Amino acid sequence: MRRPSGGIKRLLFCLCLLAAGAAPARTVHLDVAHVRSGVGSLDGVQARLQWRDGEPQGALEVRVAAVDFPLLAFRATNLAWRCPLQRPGAGEWVCEGPLAGAGADGRRLSLQLSPVATRAVLDGGGQRISYENQAASPALSRIELRGVPVAWLQGFLEGLWADGHWGSGTVAGRIDVHAPAQGLRVDTDLRLAGVGIETPDGWLAAAGVDAGLEVVYRDDGSADGSGRRIDIGLRTSAGELLVDTFYVPLPESPVDIAVAAESGGDGSWRLPRLRWIDGEVLQAEGSALVDAAGGIAALDLQLHAGDLATVRDRYLSGVLAPAGFADLVLGGSVDARLRLAEGQLQALAISPHAVTAIDPRQRFTLAGVDGDLDWQRAGSGPAGHLRWGAGALFGIGLGGTRFDFEGAGGQLRLAAPAHIAALGGEIRIDGLVWSPPGGGEGTRFELGLALDRLDLGSLSQRLGWPPFTGQISGRIPAARYADNVLALDGGLQMQLFGGRVGIDGVVLERPFGAAPSLSADVAIDDIDLEPLTAAFGFGAITGRLDGRIAGLRMIDWSPVRFDAFLQTDPAWNGRQRISYRAVEDITRVGGGGGLMGGLQTQALKFFDDFGYRRIGLGCRLRDNVCDMSGVDSAGDGYTIVQGAGLPRIQVVGFRRRVDWPTLVDRLQAATEGQAPVID
């Protein structure tokens, strides 16, 4: 006998009816092509029952080509089940025996059918799955699990989340399935142990998760899927979680996570409840809308970070490390709220409380950060303030200051200049504009600032420079920061040693990240050589210095490319003298020899200094090699110092190609008063 379809219960009843009518018979056969129900499916069923006359039980053998019971977390092929079929009471049938087949070896299946309930138990190897359906509530099926590998539930879990690939770990607990004529409801109360999961695109992954999981899934059977709703409650006690670049080592203390999701019927999902509670460390609550493509179309989220030190270790390592702040030390607390709509940030409020941020690499330090900032994209007018008590930038101490902000044109702007005491002078921030992401662009900053009478000696000491003296004043009309790139518009002008240094075309990539890259052009005009050479300990030179460093390119603060030429100012009408020590230092740096105009070197030692007409030295750096040049060519060499008057001295360099590390060593030796050997 073949039937094209039917339910599992029908199959069981059919077997039992055959058994009831088999008293005078010896053998009954039953063939069924397909069996389908809400519990699972059977394909290629062959049943054979032998019941001898007068015997209290019969021998039942069932062979199935393929078994798929997602709700029982069981799949197998070429399954064979043999059991003694008994009838302990009126209308009651019981059969228990071993299973054999791919995916079933070592397990036993027991089946009990009565007018009151249908029960099935599959166990083996310390794992147990039981199924029960009461006659009084035929639409309700209960599955209980004990030590079941989570991979066994893949079919059932795929019905709740198609993209989740479940791997390691075990599950215990209860699953109730309500399957009336229309719709479906699933309630779970499970305990996860060491569970791992990932999505095909790697956007989400978890490992070693221990948690209690409650899921309520409802589907009213609407054709467009709009009647689906999922409520998830998860309490974790161990494990690791990765969402995109957001990595969380889950603590042993409880973390309560709650998500409610409602299908929009068009592939979108509304999330009316999002909740993450990690004690007093981090609390986040809100709602969201996820579009059909999986993007966040809307989000309203409120955060309270009560302990930034723990938040940094537990939640921010995956964000800070790629940005170059892997060792950042944080303290204090923060309250924040953000709102997204139509894929754009619409509102942002932030209130730091006694926040500290310390970079162990001494790039910056901020202490006592407080304030209340409230920005609305559509708003205008005052938007609050932020302030800090003290700070430092690359070891340079910064006084406390306050920033007052206003909203305008969808941006956040500095409402009034902010004044910061530094190096005995002042840094004045004239403008600061923050533009949120939007229009295909990321977050952008624009900054304008001025430097007023900063002490050069203090700056030199903090940065490890030679002991310069004087003051720095200058202005950066506009600096823009976007996509981890800082660019200066208009450049920086500084007054140094009675002259000017202009830095233009500054572009700094990854300023706080790994291997920062700097591009710039430097112009030097009318620098007084006497205090400059004294600061470097280079020997004394009087006169004025002009020069350029074009196409400067630095990686990790080391030069890799530039075209540089420094020379004395030809328009200078003052005294131009160079000391014997300076002649020696320049000779060593240029790798040259002195042409003494007929006088011997020993005789020159009787003179303290000499007149000169021009001094010039150039380097074109490519591939870690400098192509050297001077004020003019001199045979196979180049003139570095062109003398004037008597005694007359001329310094010529003979090596046009010099390794950059060698040149740096020569400069360092000259400024430290050493006498390096020049090959």
FENMO-V97739 format. One record per residue. N is the residue number from 0. SS is DSSP state (~ for helix, > for strand, _ for the rest). Layout:
BEGIN
<<N:SS> <N:SS>>
END
This chain:
BEGIN
<<0:_> <1:_> <2:_> <3:_> <4:_> <5:_> <6:_> <7:~> <8:~> <9:~> <10:~> <11:~> <12:~> <13:~> <14:~> <15:~> <16:~> <17:~> <18:~> <19:~> <20:_> <21:_> <22:_> <23:_> <24:_> <25:_> <26:>> <27:>> <28:>> <29:>> <30:>> <31:>> <32:>> <33:>> <34:>> <35:>> <36:_> <37:_> <38:_> <39:_> <40:>> <41:>> <42:>> <43:>> <44:>> <45:>> <46:>> <47:>> <48:>> <49:>> <50:_> <51:_> <52:_> <53:_> <54:_> <55:_> <56:>> <57:>> <58:>> <59:>> <60:>> <61:>> <62:>> <63:>> <64:>> <65:>> <66:>> <67:>> <68:>> <69:~> <70:~> <71:~> <72:_> <73:>> <74:>> <75:>> <76:>> <77:>> <78:>> <79:>> <80:>> <81:>> <82:>> <83:>> <84:>> <85:>> <86:>> <87:>> <88:>> <89:_> <90:_> <91:>> <92:>> <93:>> <94:>> <95:>> <96:>> <97:>> <98:>> <99:>> <100:>> <101:>> <102:_> <103:_> <104:_> <105:_> <106:_> <107:>> <108:>> <109:>> <110:>> <111:>> <112:>> <113:_> <114:_> <115:_> <116:>> <117:>> <118:>> <119:>> <120:>> <121:>> <122:>> <123:>> <124:_> <125:_> <126:>> <127:>> <128:>> <129:>> <130:>> <131:>> <132:>> <133:>> <134:~> <135:~> <136:~> <137:_> <138:_> <139:>> <140:>> <141:>> <142:>> <143:>> <144:>> <145:>> <146:>> <147:>> <148:>> <149:~> <150:~> <151:~> <152:~> <153:~> <154:~> <155:~> <156:~> <157:~> <158:~> <159:~> <160:_> <161:_> <162:_> <163:>> <164:>> <165:>> <166:_> <167:_> <168:_> <169:>> <170:>> <171:>> <172:>> <173:>> <174:>> <175:>> <176:>> <177:>> <178:_> <179:_> <180:_> <181:_> <182:_> <183:>> <184:>> <185:>> <186:>> <187:>> <188:>> <189:>> <190:>> <191:>> <192:>> <193:>> <194:>> <195:>> <196:>> <197:>> <198:>> <199:_> <200:_> <201:_> <202:_> <203:>> <204:>> <205:>> <206:>> <207:>> <208:>> <209:>> <210:>> <211:>> <212:>> <213:>> <214:>> <215:>> <216:>> <217:>> <218:>> <219:_> <220:_> <221:_> <222:_> <223:_> <224:_> <225:_> <226:_> <227:>> <228:>> <229:>> <230:>> <231:>> <232:>> <233:>> <234:>> <235:>> <236:>> <237:>> <238:>> <239:>> <240:>> <241:>> <242:>> <243:_> <244:_> <245:>> <246:>> <247:>> <248:>> <249:>> <250:_> <251:_> <252:_> <253:_> <254:>> <255:>> <256:>> <257:>> <258:>> <259:>> <260:>> <261:>> <262:>> <263:_> <264:_> <265:_> <266:_> <267:_> <268:>> <269:>> <270:>> <271:>> <272:>> <273:>> <274:>> <275:>> <276:>> <277:>> <278:_> <279:_> <280:_> <281:>> <282:>> <283:>> <284:>> <285:>> <286:>> <287:>> <288:>> <289:>> <290:_> <291:_> <292:_> <293:_> <294:_> <295:>> <296:>> <297:>> <298:>> <299:>> <300:>> <301:>> <302:>> <303:>> <304:>> <305:_> <306:_> <307:~> <308:~> <309:~> <310:~> <311:~> <312:~> <313:~> <314:~> <315:_> <316:~> <317:~> <318:~> <319:~> <320:_> <321:_> <322:_> <323:_> <324:_> <325:_> <326:_> <327:_> <328:>> <329:>> <330:>> <331:>> <332:>> <333:>> <334:>> <335:>> <336:>> <337:>> <338:>> <339:>> <340:>> <341:_> <342:_> <343:>> <344:>> <345:>> <346:>> <347:>> <348:>> <349:>> <350:>> <351:>> <352:>> <353:>> <354:>> <355:>> <356:>> <357:>> <358:_> <359:_> <360:_> <361:_> <362:_> <363:>> <364:>> <365:>> <366:>> <367:>> <368:>> <369:>> <370:>> <371:>> <372:>> <373:>> <374:>> <375:>> <376:_> <377:_> <378:_> <379:_> <380:>> <381:>> <382:>> <383:>> <384:>> <385:>> <386:>> <387:>> <388:>> <389:>> <390:>> <391:>> <392:>> <393:_> <394:_> <395:>> <396:>> <397:>> <398:>> <399:>> <400:>> <401:>> <402:>> <403:>> <404:>> <405:>> <406:>> <407:>> <408:_> <409:_> <410:>> <411:>> <412:>> <413:>> <414:_> <415:_> <416:_> <417:>> <418:>> <419:>> <420:>> <421:>> <422:_> <423:_> <424:>> <425:>> <426:>> <427:>> <428:>> <429:>> <430:>> <431:>> <432:>> <433:>> <434:>> <435:_> <436:_> <437:>> <438:_> <439:_> <440:>> <441:_> <442:_> <443:>> <444:>> <445:>> <446:>> <447:>> <448:>> <449:>> <450:>> <451:>> <452:>> <453:>> <454:>> <455:~> <456:~> <457:~> <458:~> <459:~> <460:~> <461:~> <462:~> <463:_> <464:_> <465:_> <466:_> <467:_> <468:_> <469:_> <470:>> <471:>> <472:>> <473:>> <474:>> <475:>> <476:>> <477:>> <478:>> <479:>> <480:>> <481:>> <482:_> <483:_> <484:>> <485:>> <486:>> <487:>> <488:>> <489:>> <490:>> <491:>> <492:>> <493:>> <494:>> <495:>> <496:_> <497:_> <498:>> <499:>> <500:>> <501:>> <502:>> <503:>> <504:>> <505:>> <506:>> <507:>> <508:>> <509:_> <510:_> <511:_> <512:_> <513:_> <514:_> <515:_> <516:>> <517:>> <518:>> <519:>> <520:>> <521:>> <522:>> <523:>> <524:>> <525:>> <526:>> <527:>> <528:~> <529:~> <530:~> <531:~> <532:~> <533:~> <534:~> <535:~> <536:_> <537:_> <538:_> <539:_> <540:>> <541:_> <542:_> <543:>> <544:>> <545:>> <546:>> <547:>> <548:>> <549:>> <550:>> <551:>> <552:>> <553:>> <554:>> <555:_> <556:_> <557:>> <558:>> <559:>> <560:>> <561:>> <562:>> <563:>> <564:>> <565:>> <566:>> <567:>> <568:_> <569:_> <570:_> <571:_> <572:_> <573:_> <574:_> <575:_> <576:>> <577:>> <578:>> <579:~> <580:~> <581:~> <582:~> <583:~> <584:~> <585:~> <586:~> <587:~> <588:~> <589:~> <590:_> <591:>> <592:>> <593:>> <594:>> <595:_> <596:_> <597:_> <598:_> <599:_> <600:~> <601:~> <602:~> <603:~> <604:_> <605:_> <606:_> <607:_> <608:>> <609:>> <610:>> <611:>> <612:>> <613:>> <614:>> <615:>> <616:>> <617:>> <618:>> <619:>> <620:>> <621:>> <622:_> <623:_> <624:>> <625:>> <626:>> <627:>> <628:>> <629:>> <630:_> <631:>> <632:>> <633:>> <634:_> <635:_> <636:>> <637:>> <638:>> <639:>> <640:>> <641:>> <642:>> <643:_> <644:_> <645:_> <646:_> <647:_> <648:_> <649:>> <650:>> <651:>> <652:>> <653:_> <654:_> <655:_> <656:>> <657:>> <658:>> <659:~> <660:~> <661:~> <662:~> <663:~> <664:~> <665:~> <666:~> <667:~> <668:~> <669:~> <670:~> <671:_> <672:_> <673:_> <674:_> <675:_> <676:_> <677:_> <678:_>>
END
